[in-house]
């Protein structure tokens, strides 16, 4: 859904599609528990920042 909203912003489109492929179990990616935890935190922070920026742009 986010990827569709950002179809005109190609960078974010690629990021969202990459994240969807990373987190969906189409192909198992064994990165280890520690690395997955780091990825989870980084992605969460990225999405929160993006949400805040988008909310600010609406006002």
N, C-alpha and C positions, 0 to 999 in steps of 0.2 A: 504494500500500500504506500509506504513512504517512497519507494523507488518510483512509483507511478506519479506521485505528486512532484517529484524532482526531475522529470524527464527532460526538461529544458536545461537543467544544470547537470552536465555530463559527468563532472567529477563526483558529485554526490550520488548520481545514479549508479556509477561504477562501484562506489563504496557500499551502497545499500545492497546491490546485487551480490557483491563479494561477501558481505556479512551474512546474507541469507544462505549462500552456498556453504559458508564456513560453519554455520550453526545448524543447518539441516543435515540429517544423517544419510545423505545420498552416497557419500564416500567417507569412510571412517578415517579421520585424521587424528593420529595418535601424537599428541604434543606433550603429554604429561600433565599431571594435575596442577602443578605450580604454574606452568605456562598458560593453561586454560584459565586459571584464576586471574592471572594478570590480564589476559585478553578480555575476560568478562568485565573487569573493573575499568579498563581503558575504553571499551565500547560503551559501557554505562555512562561514563563521564562524557564521552563524545556526544551521546544522544541527549543527555541533560543540557549540555551547552547548546546544542542545536535547537532544542526545544525552547530554551530561554531566548535565543536570538530570534527565532521565529515568532515567539510571543511578543517580543519587543517590536518587531517589524509590523505587527498587526495594529499596534496602538498608534 
